[in-house]
Amino acid sequence: MAELMASAATSVMGSVIGKLTAMLGEKYQFAGGVEKGIRFLKDELSTMDAVLQKLADKDDDQMDPMDKDWRNKVRELSFDIEDCVDRFMLNHSHGGSKANVVRKAVRKVKMLWKDQGIAEEIQELKILVTEQSERAKRYRALGSSPPHYLAASPQPVCLDPRATALFQEARDPVGIDGPREEIIQLLQVEENQHKVVSIYGTAGQGKTTLAMEVYRKITQAFDCRAFVSVSQTLDLKKLLRDILSQIVSTSEFDQSERWETEQLVRKMRDYLIDKRYFILIDDIWHVSDWDLVEAALPRNDNGSRIITTTRSKTVAETCAGIDAQMYKAKPLGDDESRRLFFKRLFHSTEHCPQDLMAVSSDILRKCGGLPLAIISIAGLLANRSKTKEVWVNALKYISAAVDKDSHIDKMKRIFLLSYFDLPLHLKSCMLYLSVFLEDYVIDCRQLILLWVAEGLIPGQGRENMEQLGRSYLNELINRSLVQPTKVGLDGATVKQCRVHDVILEFIVSKAVEDNFVTIWNRNGLSENYSSNKIRRLSIQHGISMQAEEMVKIKEHAAHIRSINIFDPNSVLLIKDTSMFLSSQVLRVVNTEIRQLLLEDCYLGHAKSFGQIKYLRLKIRPCHWKLPKDIEKLQHLETLDVWNTRIKKLPASITQLQRLVLLIVGTKVKLPDGIGNLQALEELSMISLGFQTIKFIEGLGDLTNLKVLGISWEYPYAIGCHVEVEGHKEACISSLSKLVTTLRELHVLDSSDDTFSFMASCGSTPPPLRKLIFHGIVMPHQIISSLVNLTRLSIGLVSQEGINILASLPMLLSITVRVYEGNFGIRYTISSQGFQRLVKFTFYYHSDGALEFEPGAVPKLQRLKLYLEARGQFNYEQGGLVLGLQNLAGLKHVALRIDCEHATPDEVQDLEDDIRVAAGAHPNCPMVQLVGKVNQYRMAQGCIRRPRDHPMLEAQ
């Protein structure tokens, strides 16, 4: 079976052929003629698949219309066959239920009746397959095509650091310096008059990159700032909340969740009216969109600035207004194009072999100075041999694609070339990205889980499939088709990614054309002319909810394999969720809606969607009701109900033998018997105080558990000391059993006793890589044993504790919270401390300070400081933070100031100290003021004016 599934990686119809073969290998009692029909279908589809593989490498513009029509019909036919097989498998699964003799007899009768219906369906499919096979023979030999010049890599693909370097925050964008300074001149930051500057130009010219560089360069001159993207379909409410999330405190932002658009506009105007603000609004498509956004941004005389980007000159003129402050994005020159191209392929121009210089110039001329085109072509060549022969051959294909007379613009022709250069398995993974919204930041783990659930990742073994999915994603990133937006501290793992809007436009058009996905947005349902069946449904912003669209959805519900819902107006859809879950071939339900005012949402009976593998419900504040017969979901691997109001999980959930990931809210009560879920690898975030002691004891039986998140929140009813102690004893016992398997542990609000489970490791260091403890001070002897940790978050009270932490050899990220009781202490990071650390977050909940000695934390890039300003003048030199200049790799400083009991002078002086130190640093790290909290509790009066401070006098 493993070899069979592996073949799906290079097969157009590998999934259905594999399932047909599996059916023949199982000991099923088929109705008359069914087994013979299955063998026929498998053999015929295997033959057709070879032809489809050849056609898959052809651009639709190059394909004979007859070939194209045959391909589409066979592809749809293979989907229908796979649906039939899935229904058969579901009928023969017992759903984990325990049945008596009578129930078994009834079930057998029902199964025979359903099998008869499937037998008739197989005969109909056999006729259709025969018809398409004869059609191919009758008319012509299909699929003759020139050989493809790229072979798929047979080995797992690692992330290319040259690819991520193009998109990292601290990058040095090519060709930016001159245009950036021109725009800064247009902004005239020193003036108090309100100004808007609009950047416009064609797709792929780097408008967003240019605007972001201006944003980073001058952002420190403003009281508050925000960067948002509009995209083709404006969701004004979401956009306004995105701005608010960047300019107000977390508590104020949380209040905005229930506000309507008018209230959001009013609140934003009230907040910004007396502020010097800087807002970057990216990718405006329509004049009407700008009119709506502009209404929320007050025109004050405090020196506020707005930058907009757009492809339309008309939109740019409207944004700029009577001042006409516009900048037309220009293509890169020859030298700049060469620098960008070689930066991706060789790190620098100097490393390019001399014999490739001439052919590279020819390739770059085809890109027309468009940065996105240059990066895409470089991604195309990145995993090729760096030889003249290979590049000359590539130039021929690029020229054939770009130079031909076509109505398709240059960027799309380059993307077509990149797409048809992909091996088959990557084409499917690439097309799947069409289900996401424009400018949507994609969680990479979630994406890989979706690929696995959809059957796009071949193989057996959950861990192997996720690793292969990661390899697929790395290859798409290496080819510059997917942009990394957040890279792990190890530099080798992308945490979040996005698809450039121009590339997404191409992917969506291709996915709709191939009936890979149906998109429902404000324009209605996307039209596909090769099939009238809906296989995958993505419900996006602004759906029209027309009656005819609802009718069509209902008609095709039985064929829907996945549903992704992002639209907050989907209230009718969510309320009638059971209608969409009537498909026995449904594998994925992924909902992500911030606000939905519904009392109850019922998922229906589990048997009706028993093939589902991925169920994620992220909707607030809706009350979801999981099926009571959830044990019938025997294929379910991922269940995420964290962001819902579910209070209790059905008892039968413990019968889900394939469940790998279970994420719930902190106050959800889980049933006893959790130890039965032997496939479970991740469980979070559960409040042990809401569970029984028997449940907590069962945690120790989860031998495959790698990630665990627990808290110690208790219901009000529990106040008995004996019961609390019983919970803790059971927890320590279970953790002692899990200590050799856990890789990540999150604990909220526990006691020091929780750490005693680590004693069971003896002299062997626990394999924990990530340890997050909130509200807990960890004993020093425990800290020193955690030599495998790469990420740690703990409470601390002493300099000795800092020294022990600094000696941990693998740490990449640490968050330290110093609690009250250490007033007036300056904690020192020595020259030998934290040799691998990349990110350091320091919370000081006390009147204390921090100092970095020369040579300390040599690889640190990101420093987050959460400090109380009230102690700023208690230290004679440097205030609360000393030695920033000693952090050789520092790139970014985030500062949050607690103003409680501090004077205005202390607050301002603390911020000035950090900015002055950063300004004197050779790297000139960006300083971001995250916020000031407890301003209403500030002390009055003046201790010492900031201008008298030694560091400011040095200026």
SEKOL-418100 format. One record per residue (C-alpha): residue in three letters; x, y, z. Coordinates in steps of 0.02 Angstrom, whole numbers, plus 32768, in hexadecimal, padded with zeros to 4 digits. Layout:
residues N
AlaXYZ ...
***
This chain:
residues 955
Met800080008000 Ala809080778026 Glu80D580647F75 Leu8027807D7F31 Met800B81207F8C Ala80B9815E7F62 Ser808D81507EAA Ala800881D57EC4 Ala809482567ECC Thr80AF82447E10 Ser800182127DDA Val7F6E827D7DA4 Met7EF281FB7DE4 Gly7F6181A37E62 Ser7EE581BB7EF0 Val7E5181647E9E Ile7EBD80DB7E51 Gly7F0880BA7EFC Lys7E5C80AD7F4C Leu7E1E80357EC6 Thr7EB57FC77EE2 Ala7E997FCD7F9E Met7DE47F977F87 Leu7E1C7EFF7F24 Gly7E9A7ED47FAA Glu7E1B7ED58037 Lys7DA87E41805C Tyr7D047E92802B Gln7C6C7E2F7FF4 Phe7C427E8A7F54 Ala7B987E817F01 Gly7B937E247E5C Gly7C077E6C7DD7 Val7C497EF77E47 Glu7CF87EB07E5E Lys7D0B7E9A7DA2 Gly7CCF7F4C7D87 Ile7D4D7F8F7E05 Arg7DDC7F347DAD Phe7DA47F7B7D07 Leu7D9E802C7D4C Lys7E4B801C7D9A Asp7E9A7FDC7CF9 Glu7E46805D7C89 Leu7E6F80EE7CFC Ser7F2480B77D08 Thr7F3180BF7C4A Met7ED981687C43 Asp7F4981A97CCE Ala7FE481947C62 Val7F9582047BDE Leu7F5D82837C5F Gln800E82927CA0 Lys804682CC7BF4 Leu7FB683457BE4 Ala7FDB838D7C90 Asp807A83DD7C4D Lys801D843C7BC6 Asp7FE084EE7BCF Asp7F2784F57BA4 Asp7F5285717B18 Gln7FC084EB7AC8 Met7F44845C7ADD Asp7ED1841C7A56 Pro7E1C84437A89 Met7DF0838A7A76 Asp7E7F83587AEA Lys7E4983DC7B68 Asp7D9483A27B67 Trp7DC782EB7B7B Arg7E3C83187C0A Asn7DB483777C67 Lys7D3482EC7C54 Val7DAC82647C8D Arg7DE382CC7D22 Glu7D2F82E77D59 Leu7D0B82307D3D Ser7D9B81FF7DAF Phe7D51826F7E37 Asp7CA882187E26 Ile7CFB816D7E32 Glu7D5C81A17ECD Asp7CBB81E27F1C Cys7C69813A7EFA Val7CFC80DE7F4B Asp7CF781517FE3 Arg7C3E81307FFC Phe7C5C80757FF0 Met7CE7807E8071 Leu7C7A80E780E4 Asn7BEB806B80D9 His7C607FDF810E Ser7CAA803E81A2 His7C5C8020824C Gly7C7F80CD8292 Gly7CC8808F8335 Ser7C1C8068837B Lys7BF77FD083E5 Ala7B5E7F76839E Asn7AFA7EE383DE Val7AC27E518371 Val7A217EA58338 Arg7A797F478307 Lys7AFD7EE682A9 Ala7A777E8A8247 Val7A1C7F2C821C Arg7AC07F7D81E9 Lys7AEA7EE98177 Val7A427EF7811E Lys7A5B7FB28105 Met7B0B7F9380C4 Leu7ACE7F138044 Trp7A4B7F8E8008 Lys7ACB801A7FF8 Asp7B487FA67FA3 Gln7AC67F7D7F1F Gly7AB580367EFA Ile7B7280487EEE Ala7B797FB07E7B Glu7B0180077E05 Glu7B6980A77E0F Ile7C0880467DE4 Gln7BB47FFF7D4A Glu7B8380AF7D12 Leu7C3580ED7D30 Lys7C7980597CCF Ile7C10808C7C38 Leu7C4E81407C44 Val7D04810A7C53 Thr7CF180977BBC Glu7CA781277B5A Gln7D3A819A7B7F Ser7DB881117B5B Glu7D6980EC7AB2 Arg7D5F81A57A8C Ala7E1B81B77AA4 Lys7E3E81247A2F Arg7DBD815D79AF Tyr7DFC820C7991 Arg7EB6821679AE Ala7F4881E77A1D Leu7F3C82657AA9 Gly7FC482B77B0C Ser805582CA7A93 Ser80BE83557ADC Pro817183907ADE Pro81DA83497B6C His81DA83AF7C0B Tyr828483F47C3B Leu826A83E77CF7 Ala826983487D5E Ala821C834B7E0B Ser829483397E9B Pro828882897EE5 Gln82D682C07F8A Pro828783258019 Val829E83DE7FF7 Cys82EA8450807B Leu82C685088087 Asp833E8570801F Pro837D8601808D Arg8394866A7FEF Ala82D886607FD2 Thr82A886998081 Ala832C8721807E Leu82C9877C7FF7 Phe823387918069 Gln827A87A78118 Glu825C884A8172 Ala8313887B817D Arg8334885E80C5 Asp838B88DC8055 Pro831188EE7FC3 Val835F890C7F1B Gly833D89B17EC4 Ile82E289FE7F59 Asp83548A887F99 Gly83308B0C7F15 Pro82738AF37F08 Arg82648AE97FC5 Glu82B88B927FDB Glu824A8BDF7F53 Ile81AD8BA87FAE Ile81EF8BE58055 Gln820B8C8E8003 Leu81578C8D7FC6 Leu811B8C668076 Gln817A8CFA80C2 Val81768CAA816E Glu81AD8D4681C9 Glu81108DA88196 Asn806F8DA781FC Gln7FF98DA98168 His7F998D078148 Lys7FDE8CAE80AD Val7FB38C188041 Val802F8BCD7FC5 Ser7FF68B487F4A Ile80698ACB7EF5 Tyr80258A7F7E54 Gly80638A097DCF Thr804789627D79 Ala803E88BA7DD1 Gly80E488737E0B Gln814389197E0E Gly816889137EC8 Lys80F0899B7F03 Thr80CF89467FAA Thr818889277FC9 Leu81AF89DE7FA6 Ala81238A1D8015 Met815989AA80A4 Glu820B89EA809A Val81CD8A9D80AA Tyr815F8A64813A Arg81F28A168197 Lys82628AAB8176 Ile81F48B3381C1 Thr817B8AD68233 Gln81D38B0D82D2 Ala81A28BC282B2 Phe80EA8B9F82D5 Asp807F8B80836F Cys80288AEA8322 Arg80348A898282 Ala7FDE89FC8222 Phe7FF489978182 Val7F5A89498130 Ser7F2D88FF8088 Val7E88891B802D Ser7E8D889E7F9B Gln7E0988887F13 Thr7D78886C7F8A Leu7D7288ED8015 Asp7D3988B080BF Leu7D2F89598114 Lys7D07891681C1 Lys7D9C88A081BE Leu7E108928817A Leu7DDE89A48202 Arg7DF889208289 Asp7EA288F8823D Ile7ED389AF8250 Leu7E8F89B78301 Ser7EF0891C8333 Gln7F918979830B Ile7F6B8A21835C Val7F0A89FC83FC Ser7F27898E8493 Thr7EF288D88496 Ser7E6388FA850F Glu7E1F898784A3 Phe7E2D891C8407 Asp7DD0888A8457 Gln7D3D88FE8477 Ser7D2F892183BC Glu7CFE886F8390 Arg7C448893839B Trp7C4A89438351 Glu7BF3896482AD Thr7C4B89C18220 Glu7C058A6C824E Gln7C408A5A8301 Leu7CEC8A2282C8 Val7CFB8ABD8259 Arg7CC68B2F82E7 Lys7D3B8AE08366 Met7DCE8AE582EF Arg7DB28B9C82C5 Asp7DA38BC6837E Tyr7E458B6B83A4 Leu7EAA8BB48313 Ile7E698C678314 Asp7EF28CA88387 Lys7F7A8C2D8354 Arg800A8C3882D9 Tyr7FE38B96827C Phe802E8B3881E9 Ile7FC18ABD8189 Leu7FF98A5480F4 Ile7F658A14808E Asp7F9E8994800E Asp7F4B895B7F6D Ile7EB189C97F58 Trp7E4D89927EBF His7DB98A0A7EB7 Val7D998AC27ED6 Ser7D018A937F3D Asp7D6F8A2B7FB0 Trp7DDF8AC17FD3 Asp7D478B2E7FF8 Leu7D0E8AB4807E Val7DBB8AA280CE Glu7DE18B5D80C8 Ala7D448B82812D Ala7D938B2C81C4 Leu7E368B8E81BB Pro7E278C4181FC Arg7E838CCE81A3 Asn7EDB8D228233 Asp7F6D8D9B8238 Asn7FDC8D2D82A4 Gly804D8CF48216 Ser7FEF8C5381F0 Arg801E8BF48152 Ile7FC88B7280E5 Ile80178B09805B Thr7FAB8AA87FE1 Thr7FDC8A2E7F58 Thr7F738A017EC1 Arg7F7E89C17E0F Ser7F088A497DD3 Lys7F408AFA7DAC Thr7E8C8B357DC3 Val7E878AEE7E72 Ala7F318B3D7E96 Glu7EF38BE87E5E Thr7E5A8BD97ECE Cys7EC28BA67F64 Ala7F428C317F4C Gly7EBA8CB57F3A Ile7EDC8D677F06 Asp7F928D5E7F3E Ala7FAF8CD67EBB Gln803C8C857F1E Met80548BE97EB3 Tyr80E68B787E8B Lys80E88B047DF4 Ala81488A657E19 Lys81D48A477D9D Pro821D89A47D5C Leu82C989737D99 Gly835E89A57D30 Asp83D789267CE6 Asp8451892C7D78 Glu83C789227DFA Ser837288917D9E Arg841788357D9B Arg843488527E55 Leu838888107E83 Phe839A87797E10 Phe844587487E50 Lys8416876B7F06 Arg839486E17EF9 Leu840586677E9C Phe84B4868A7EDE His84A087007F74 Ser84FE87867F11 Thr853587BA7E62 Glu85EA878C7E86 His85C186D37E98 Cys857186BF7DEC Pro85DD86557D76 Gln862286BE7CE8 Asp85DB864D7C60 Leu852A866E7C9F Met8533872C7C98 Ala84FF873D7BE2 Val846D86C27BE7 Ser8431870D7C8B Ser842687B77C36 Asp83BA876A7BAD Ile8349871A7C30 Leu833887BD7C90 Arg8305881C7BF4 Lys826C87AB7BEB Cys823B87E57C9B Gly822C889C7C6B Gly826F88DB7D12 Leu81DA88957D73 Pro821B885A7E1E Leu819587D47E2F Ala81BE878F7D83 Ile8278878D7DAB Ile825D87327E50 Ser81E886B57DFC Ile8264868C7D72 Ala82F186807DF1 Gly828686067E55 Leu826E85A27DB6 Leu832B85927DA2 Ala835985817E5A Asn835D84C37E61 Arg83AB84AA7DB4 Ser845F848A7D8E Lys84BC852E7D7D Thr84FD85087CCE Lys84F285697C2D Glu849C84DA7BD2 Val840F84D07C53 Trp83F6858D7C55 Val83F4859C7B97 Asn837285127B91 Ala830D856F7C16 Leu831A86107BB0 Lys82C885B97B1D Tyr823285887B86 Ile822886367BD5 Ser8230868A7B2B Ala81AA86177AE4 Ala813786427B74 Val815786FD7B80 Asp816E872F7ACB Lys80D786D97A7E Asp804887437A3D Ser7FC587317AC4 His7F4187967B1E Ile7F8C87587BC2 Asp7FFF87D67C17 Lys80B787B37C36 Met80A5878B7CEF Lys802087077CD1 Arg808686B77C47 Ile811A86A97CBE Phe80AA865B7D43 Leu806785E17CC2 Leu811A85AF7C9F Ser813E859A7D59 Tyr809D85387D73 Phe80B884BD7CE5 Asp816A84A77D20 Leu8127845C7DC2 Pro811D83A07DDB Leu806A83607DE6 His806283517EA3 Leu809884067EB9 Lys801784447E3B Ser7F8B84017EA9 Cys7FD7844C7F46 Met7FEE84F27EEC Leu7F3A84F57EAD Tyr7EFC84D47F5D Leu7F3C857F7F92 Ser7EAA85C87F2F Val7E3385A17FC0 Phe7E82862C8029 Leu7E5886E48024 Glu7EC587667FD1 Asp7F4D87A58049 Tyr7F20871980C2 Val7FB086E68134 Ile7FB28628812D Asp7FE985BF81C1 Cys806085418174 Arg803684B381EC Gln7F7D84CC81C8 Leu7F9F84CC810C Ile7FFE84298116 Leu7F7483D9817D Leu7EF6841080F9 Trp7F6183C6806E Val7F6A832280CE Ala7EAE831F80ED Glu7E8A83438036 Gly7EF582B07FFF Leu7F76831F7FA8 Ile800682D4800C Pro8029821C7FE3 Gly806E81988056 Gln804B814680FC Gly8073817C81AD Arg803A822481EE Glu80E782658218 Asn812D8234816D Met809C82888113 Glu80B3832B8174 Gln816D8329814F Leu8148830E8097 Gly80C9839B809C Arg814D840C80E7 Ser81C283D9805A Tyr813D84087FD9 Leu812484B2802A Asn81E084D0802E Glu81EA84AD7F74 Leu815F85297F4D Ile81BA85AC7FB6 Asn826085847F63 Arg820C85A07EBB Ser81CF864B7EFA Leu8119861A7EDD Val80F2862B7F97 Gln813886B58006 Pro8170869080B9 Thr812F87138133 Lys816E86C481D4 Val8207865481DD Gly823085ED8277 Leu82C4861F82E1 Asp8327858D829B Gly831A85DD81EE Ala82E7853581A4 Thr822B853181C7 Val81AA85A98181 Lys811E85C981FF Gln80AF86398196 Cys80A4866080DE Arg803B86BB805D Val802086BF7FA3 His8044875F7F43 Asp7F9F87A57F04 Val7FD9879D7E4F Ile800886E67E60 Leu7F6586C37EBC Glu7F02870D7E2C Phe7F5486907DB9 Ile7F3C85FD7E31 Val7E8386257E48 Ser7E6386307D8D Lys7EBC858A7D71 Ala7E6685337E04 Val7DBA856C7DCA Glu7DE0853C7D16 Asp7E12848B7D4C Asn7D7C847F7DC2 Phe7DF784677E4F Val7D9984E67EB9 Thr7CF9854B7EB2 Ile7D0385F87EFF Trp7C6A86517F43 Asn7C7F870C7F61 Arg7C2387AE7F3E Asn7C2587837E84 Gly7BC786E27EA2 Leu7C0686327E7E Ser7C9E86237E0D Glu7C6F85D77D66 Asn7CBF85397D23 Tyr7C8A84FD7C77 Ser7CD884507C7C Ser7C6A84127D0B Asn7BD084477D6B Lys7C0483ED7E09 Ile7C5184427EA1 Arg7CE583E27EE8 Arg7D3484627F5D Leu7CDB84FD7F9B Ser7D2E859B7FDC Ile7CB5861A8023 Gln7D0786C58028 His7CDD877A8054 Gly7C3B87C9801E Ile7BD887337FE1 Ser7B3587687F91 Met7AC886DC7FDB Gln7A5886DA7F41 Ala79D286547F3E Glu7A1286047E9E Glu7AC085F57EE9 Met7A7C85A07F84 Val7A1A85287F16 Lys7AB684FC7EB3 Ile7B1A84DE7F52 Lys7A92846A7F94 Glu7A8B840D7EEE His7B4583E87EF2 Ala7B5B83CD7FAD Ala7B7283127F91 His7C1083307F29 Ile7C6583B17F99 Arg7D0C83737FDE Ser7D3F840C8040 Ile7CF184AC8082 Asn7D55854580B5 Ile7CEE85D580FC Phe7D398681811B Asp7CA186F18105 Pro7C4C873E819E Asn7BAA874B813A Ser7B9D868E8130 Val7B1C868B81BB Leu7A9E86268157 Leu7B2385AC8121 Ile7B62859181D1 Lys7AB385848219 Asp7A8B84F9819C Thr7B3684A881A8 Ser7AEA83FB81A7 Met7AB3841B80F3 Phe7B68842C80BE Leu7B9E83988126 Ser7B2D831E80CB Ser7BBB82EC8057 Gln7C0582418077 Val7CA182778017 Leu7CC183128082 Arg7D73831580C8 Val7D8D83C98105 Val7D26844C8160 Asn7D8A84E88189 Thr7D2D858081CB Glu7D7E862381FF Ile7D0386AC822A Arg7D26873282AC Gln7C73875D82D6 Leu7BD386FB82BE Leu7B3E8726832A Leu7AE7867D8333 Glu7AA9862183CA Asp7AC0856E8391 Cys7B13851582FF Tyr7AF4845B82EE Leu7B6683EE8284 Gly7AE583668269 His7B0382AA8270 Ala7BB78271825D Lys7B8A81DE81EC Ser7B5A82578161 Phe7C0E82998155 Gly7C6F82048194 Gln7D05821E811E Ile7D3682C4816D Lys7DEC82D381A1 Tyr7DFE838B81CF Leu7D7D83EC8234 Arg7DA9849C826D Leu7D25851082B4 Lys7D6885BE82D6 Ile7CCC862682F0 Arg7CA1869A837E Pro7C2F86A983DC Cys7BCA861B8390 His7B93858583F8 Trp7BC484EA8396 Lys7B7A844083BA Leu7BE583AB838B Pro7B8D830C8353 Lys7B64829583E1 Asp7B948205836E Ile7C3F8250834D Glu7C8D81A3835E Lys7C54818382AB Leu7CD881FF826D Gln7D5C81778267 His7DC481D581E5 Leu7DCE8275824C Glu7E8282AA826B Thr7E748363829A Leu7DEE83AE830C Asp7E0684668337 Val7D7884B6839B Trp7DE4852E8400 Asn7D8F85D083CD Thr7CDB859983EC Arg7C6685908481 Ile7C6484D4848A Lys7C6584A68543 Lys7C6783EA853C Leu7CA1836484C2 Pro7C3682C984A2 Ala7C6C822E8503 Ser7C7D81CA8462 Ile7D0C82388426 Thr7D8281C0847F Gln7D5B814083F6 Leu7DAE81A7836C Gln7E438137834A Arg7E9381A882C5 Leu7E84824E8321 Val7F30829F831F Leu7F0F83548351 Leu7E8C838F83CF Ile7E83844883FA Val7DFB84858472 Gly7DD4851F84DA Thr7E17852B858B Lys7D6E851185DF Val7D38847A8578 Lys7D1483DA85D9 Leu7D58833D8589 Pro7D18828D85AB Asp7D768208860A Gly7DD2818885A1 Ile7E4682038548 Gly7ECC817C854D Asn7E6D811D84C5 Leu7EA4819F8444 Gln7F4981488420 Ala7F6881A8837E Leu7F5C825183D8 Glu7FF982BC83C3 Glu7FBB836883F8 Leu7F4083988481 Ser7F22844A84BA Met7EEA84B78511 Ile7E8F8459859C Ser7E668498864A Leu7E8D840986C0 Gly7E1D84568744 Phe7D86843386D4 Gln7DB5837B86BD Thr7DA382E4872D Ile7E3882948781 Lys7E1981FA8716 Phe7E2B82638679 Ile7ECF82AE86B5 Glu7F12820186DE Gly7EE381CA862D Leu7F57824E85E2 Gly7FE981E18615 Asp7FAE8159859E Leu7FC381C88503 Thr8068817B84CF Asn807381DA8429 Leu804D82868473 Lys80CD8308843D Val807583AE8464 Leu801183CF8502 Gly7FC1846F8540 Ile7F72847785ED Ser7F3584FA8667 Trp7EFF84F6871C Glu7E60855B870F Tyr7DD58519877F Pro7D18852B8779 Tyr7CD085918806 Ala7C8384F3884F Ile7D2D84A98877 Gly7D7684F08915 Cys7DA584538972 His7E5F844B8999 Val7E5E838D8996 Glu7E14838788E7 Val7E91840788A6 Glu7F2283A388EE Gly7EDB8306889D His7EDC835C87F4 Lys7F928391880B Glu7FCB82E48841 Ala7F75829687A9 Cys7FC4831A8737 Ile807482FC877A Ser805C82408767 Ser8023825186B1 Leu80AB82CD8682 Ser812C825686CC Lys80F281D2864E Leu80F3824E85BD Val819982A285E1 Thr81F982308569 Thr8184825384D5 Leu814C830984E8 Arg81A083888476 Glu8136842084A7 Leu80E38448854D His807A84E18576 Val804284FC862A Leu7FDA858F866A Asp7FCE85C28721 Ser8010852A877D Ser80748514881C Asp812C84EB882D Asp80FB84368852 Thr80D4841E8799 Phe818D84138773 Ser81A8837987DE Phe81798309874C Met8222832E86FD Ala827782CD8787 Ser823D822E872F Cys82BB825086A4 Gly834B82278719 Ser83F0825486C9 Thr83A682568619 Pro8376830685DF Pro82BE831085AC Pro82A4831F84EF Leu823B83BD8503 Arg8260843D847B Lys81DE84BE84AC Leu81A684E7855D Ile812C85738584 Phe81018597863B His8095862E8663 Gly808D866F8714 Ile810A85F18757 Val81B98603879F Met8223856D876F Pro82A0852087EA His8356853787B6 Gln8381847E87BC Ile82F7845B873E Ile833184E486C8 Ser83E0849E86B8 Ser839F83F4867D Leu8340843985E7 Val83D28432856F Asn8368840884D5 Leu82F884A084E0 Thr82F18517844B Arg82628582848F Leu823D85AA8545 Ser81C5861D85A2 Ile81D086238661 Gly81CB869086FB Leu826B86BE8755 Val82A3871787F2 Ser8362871687FC Gln8405873C87A2 Glu8438868787BF Gly83A08650875B Ile83D486C186CA Asn8482867686CB Ile843D85C486C3 Leu83CA85F18633 Ala845A864285D7 Ser84B8859C85DA Leu843085368581 Pro8487850584DE Met83F484F78462 Leu8388858C8491 Leu834D85F583FE Ser82C086548453 Ile829E867D8509 Thr821986E08565 Val8245870F8618 Arg81CC875B8694 Val821987A7872F Tyr819687B887B7 Glu8188882B884C Gly8201881788DA Asn82A1884F8883 Phe8296890B888D Gly832E896C8857 Ile838D88DA880A Arg83E588E98763 Tyr83EB883F870D Thr8488882386A7 Ile849F87B7860C Ser85558785860A Ser85CA877E8575 Gln85B986C0856C Gly84FC86BD857B Phe847D867D84FC Gln84F38654846E Arg846B861883F5 Leu83DA8686842B Val837F86E2839E Lys82E9872983FC Phe82E3876B84AF Thr824487A78505 Phe825887F685B1 Tyr81C588218623 Tyr81F5888186BE His816188878737 Ser81C988E587B6 Asp823A897B87CE Gly82D68931877E Ala834B894286EA Leu83A788DE8665 Glu845A88E58624 Phe84B3888C8594 Glu8570887A85A6 Pro85E48883850E Gly85DA87E184AA Ala853387AC84F5 Val84AF87588489 Pro8514876683E7 Lys848987258374 Leu83F7878583C0 Gln838A87D8833B Arg82E788018393 Leu82D9884D8440 Lys823088698494 Leu822E88D08534 Tyr819888E585A7 Leu81D3895D862F Glu818E89C586BD Ala81C28A7A86A4 Arg81B68AA7875C Gly826A8A70877B Gln82B68ACF86E9 Phe83108B528754 Asn83468ADA87DE Tyr83E48AAE877D Glu846C8B2E8762 Gln849F8AF686B4 Gly84348ABC8624 Gly838F8AA5867C Leu833A89FB8675 Val839A89B185E2 Leu845689B385C7 Gly84C489688541 Leu8455896184A7 Gln84EE89918442 Asn853E88EC8478 Leu84BA8884841C Ala8517886E8378 Gly8489881D8315 Leu83F888888353 Lys837788B782CD His82D588DD8328 Val82A3891F83D3 Ala81EF891C8411 Leu81C7898284AC Arg812D8984851A Ile812C89FD85AB Asp80C989E5864C Cys80A28A968686 Glu805B8A698731 His809F8ADC87BA Ala811C8B28873E Thr81278BE08714 Pro81148C1B8660 Asp81CE8C448661 Glu81FD8B938690 Val818F8B4A8607 Gln81D58BBD8581 Asp82878BA685BD Leu827B8AE885B3 Glu823F8AF184FF Asp82C58B7284D3 Asp834D8B06851F Ile831F8A7184B3 Arg83118AD98415 Val83B78B318433 Ala84108A8C8455 Ala83C48A3F83B8 Gly83F48AD78351 Ala84A88AC78389 His84AD8A0C8362 Pro850C89DE82C2 Asn8474897C8283 Cys83F98A0982A8 Pro8376898C82E5 Met82C089BB82CF Val826D89F18373 Gln81B389CE8382 Leu81508A168412 Val80D0898C842C Gly806C89F484A6 Lys805F8A4D854C Val7FF189FB85CF Asn7FA78A3F8671 Gln7FBA8AF38638 Tyr7F258B2386A4 Arg7F8B8AEB873C Met80218B5A871A Ala80698BC487A5 Gln80658C7F8798 Gly80F78CF687A5 Cys81A98CF68766 Ile82408C9787A7 Arg82BF8CCC8725 Arg82A88D158678 Pro82DA8CA185E7 Arg834E8D2785A1 Asp83B88D19863E His83D48C608623 Pro848B8C3385FA Met84608BCB8561 Leu83F98C558511 Glu847D8CD78538 Ala84F68C6B84D5 Gln848D8C8D843B 
***
